[in-house]
Amino acid sequence: MIEIATTEYFRNDVLQKRPYIRLEWCQSALSEPFRREIQEDGRIRHWFFVSELNKYLRVVTLSDGITIHNAFPDRRFKP
């Protein structure tokens, strides 16, 4: 498994707004993504289906592919 690194924004803002997000889901998104895309700014999007939410979780990392910057259930994602 990948060791989790997070940005200050993720720790102080994202987890405060979305306290239901579990770090193990984010870790699974990085190690076993359903899909992965590189954004124009170099950040990387990772999608992982979370059965407990019945939705895909989008986890955005910095360009290193390891440091989590954002995570949220992606309502618009179509597999």
Secondary structure, DSSP 4 states (H G I P E B T S, - for coil): -PPPEE-HHIIIIIHHH-TT--HHHHHHHHHS-SEEEE-TTS-EEEEEEETTTTEEEEEEE-TTSSEEEEEEE-TT---
